[in-house]
Amino acid sequence: MRIGAAEAPAVLIVPPLFEEMNRTRALLADVMRALAARGLCGWLPDLKGTGESEAELATAQWDDWRHDVMAAAAHAEARSGQPVLAASIRGGGLIDDGASAIGWWRLAPVAGASLVRDMVRAGLAGVEWAGYAPSHDLRGRLVDAAPVAQEPLRTARLASDAAAADVKLPGPALWRRSEPGNSAELAAAMAADIAEWHATCAAC
């Protein structure tokens, strides 16, 4: 999905993984609209086996997802004529380091093992991995995955999160809710901080 002029400075939105992606998709669309209003263009790829992808999740490998992010960054750069800023949410920060980018922005980055524990807990209700059926490769690589330290990097967290961050943003942890939701306050705060970080990285 693209929102904004294709030739505008590009922000690649790397979505959270599995059910967290569904819970935050409306939020990400609003962030992209707010970025477009600021003269940027938001690009949101569907990883293999997710969203509008024609492939089955059971066939997706961890390296496929990393390749999807790199390919999306290259496509956005080719269309805009300038390097992208990678803006990742939650588990998206586990697969964004291979992208060619002027900088990285991550909201609430998380280790893969934490995501695996969440999915296993969801399975205790009788539905394995909340109804998802990832390949053995995806499961195995995810449990050992951790965000790679990139430079320049800006880490954002919610105001309710006690962990260290470069900036704290107002709004709810939508990825923790049982149903998809949205927050105008969080979307506006995310877009403003991403746009400011894009300007900082572009000027370097």
C-alpha positions in Angstrom: 0.0 0.0 0.0 1.2 3.5 -0.9 -0.2 6.7 0.5 1.3 9.9 -0.9 3.0 11.0 -4.1 5.3 8.3 -5.4 8.1 10.9 -6.1 7.9 12.3 -2.5 10.5 11.4 0.1 9.8 7.9 1.1 9.1 6.2 4.5 9.0 2.5 4.4 6.6 1.2 7.1 7.8 -2.3 8.3 4.7 -3.7 10.0 4.5 -5.8 13.2 4.3 -9.5 12.7 1.4 -12.0 12.8 -1.7 -10.9 14.7 -0.1 -7.6 15.8 -0.1 -6.6 12.2 -3.9 -7.0 12.0 -4.4 -5.1 15.2 -2.5 -2.1 14.0 -3.2 -1.9 10.3 -5.7 1.0 10.7 -3.2 2.8 12.8 -0.5 2.4 10.2 -2.8 3.7 7.4 -3.6 6.8 9.5 0.2 7.3 10.1 0.8 7.1 6.3 -2.0 9.6 5.7 -0.5 12.0 8.2 2.9 11.6 6.6 1.4 12.4 3.2 0.0 15.6 4.6 3.5 16.5 5.6 4.9 15.9 2.1 6.2 12.4 2.6 5.1 9.1 1.0 4.4 6.1 3.1 4.9 2.6 1.7 3.6 -0.5 3.5 4.6 -3.9 2.1 2.7 -7.2 2.6 5.2 -9.8 3.7 5.1 -13.2 2.0 2.1 -15.1 3.3 0.4 -12.1 4.8 -2.1 -9.4 3.7 -2.6 -9.5 -0.1 0.3 -11.8 -0.7 -0.8 -14.8 -2.9 1.6 -17.1 -1.1 0.7 -19.3 1.9 2.3 -18.4 5.2 3.4 -22.0 5.6 5.7 -21.5 2.6 7.3 -18.3 3.8 10.9 -18.4 5.2 12.5 -15.9 7.5 14.8 -14.8 4.7 11.8 -14.2 2.5 10.5 -11.6 4.9 13.9 -9.9 5.1 14.1 -9.9 1.3 10.5 -8.5 1.1 11.6 -5.5 3.2 14.8 -5.0 1.2 12.9 -5.2 -2.1 10.2 -2.8 -0.9 12.9 -0.3 0.2 14.6 -0.6 -3.2 11.2 -0.1 -5.0 10.3 3.0 -3.0 13.8 4.4 -3.6 13.5 3.8 -7.3 10.1 5.5 -7.4 11.0 8.5 -5.3 14.6 8.9 -6.5 16.0 9.1 -3.0 16.8 6.7 -0.1 14.0 5.7 2.2 13.6 6.0 6.0 12.7 2.6 7.5 10.0 3.0 10.2 9.3 -0.3 12.0 6.7 -1.3 14.5 7.3 -4.0 17.1 8.5 -7.2 15.3 9.1 -5.3 12.1 12.4 -4.2 13.8 13.6 -7.7 13.5 13.7 -7.7 9.7 14.5 -4.1 8.7 18.2 -4.0 9.0 18.9 -5.2 5.5 17.1 -2.4 3.9 19.0 0.4 2.2 17.9 3.4 4.2 19.0 6.9 5.4 18.0 5.9 8.9 15.8 3.7 11.1 12.9 4.5 13.4 11.5 1.8 15.6 8.4 1.8 17.8 8.4 -0.6 20.7 11.0 -2.9 19.3 10.8 -6.4 20.7 12.8 -9.6 20.7 11.5 -12.5 18.7 11.4 -14.8 21.8 8.8 -12.4 23.3 6.6 -12.6 20.2 6.9 -16.4 20.3 5.7 -16.5 23.9 2.7 -14.4 23.0 1.8 -16.7 20.1 2.2 -19.8 22.3 0.0 -18.3 25.0 -2.6 -17.5 22.3 -2.5 -21.2 21.4 -3.4 -22.3 24.9 -7.0 -21.5 24.0 -7.0 -24.4 21.6 -6.0 -22.4 18.5 -2.4 -23.0 17.6 -0.4 -19.7 17.2 -3.7 -17.7 17.2 -4.7 -19.5 14.0 -1.5 -18.9 12.1 0.5 -21.7 10.6 4.1 -20.4 10.0 6.8 -22.6 8.6 9.2 -24.3 10.9 11.9 -22.0 9.5 9.9 -18.9 10.5 9.2 -20.2 14.0 12.8 -21.3 14.6 14.4 -18.1 13.3 11.9 -15.9 15.1 12.7 -17.3 18.6 16.4 -16.3 18.2 15.8 -13.0 16.5 16.7 -9.6 18.0 16.7 -6.1 16.6 20.0 -5.3 15.0 21.6 -2.0 16.2 21.6 0.3 13.2 22.8 3.9 12.8 21.3 6.4 12.7 18.5 4.9 14.8 15.7 6.5 16.8 13.8 4.3 19.3 10.3 5.3 20.2 8.1 3.8 23.0 4.8 4.5 24.5 4.6 6.8 27.5 3.4 3.8 29.5 6.5 1.8 28.7 9.2 2.0 31.3 12.0 0.8 28.9 14.6 3.3 27.6 13.8 5.2 24.5 14.8 8.3 22.5 11.2 9.6 22.7 8.0 8.5 24.5 4.7 8.8 22.6 1.1 9.1 23.9 -1.4 6.4 23.1 -2.5 2.8 23.8 -0.6 -0.4 23.0 -3.0 -1.5 20.2 -1.0 -4.6 19.5 -2.0 -5.9 22.9 -5.7 -5.6 22.4 -7.9 -8.5 21.5 -9.4 -6.8 18.5 -8.1 -4.3 15.8 -8.2 -0.7 16.9 -6.9 2.7 16.3 -5.7 5.9 18.1 -5.7 9.3 16.4 -3.4 10.6 19.1 -0.8 7.9 18.6 -1.0 8.1 14.8 -0.4 11.9 14.9 2.5 11.5 17.4 4.1 8.8 15.3 3.8 10.7 12.1 5.2 13.9 13.6 8.2 12.1 15.1 8.9 10.1 12.0 8.8 13.2 9.8 11.2 15.0 12.2 13.6 12.0 12.2 13.4 11.8 8.4 14.4 15.5 8.1 17.3 14.9 10.5 18.6 11.8 8.7 18.1 13.4 5.2 20.2 16.4 6.3 23.2 14.2 7.4 
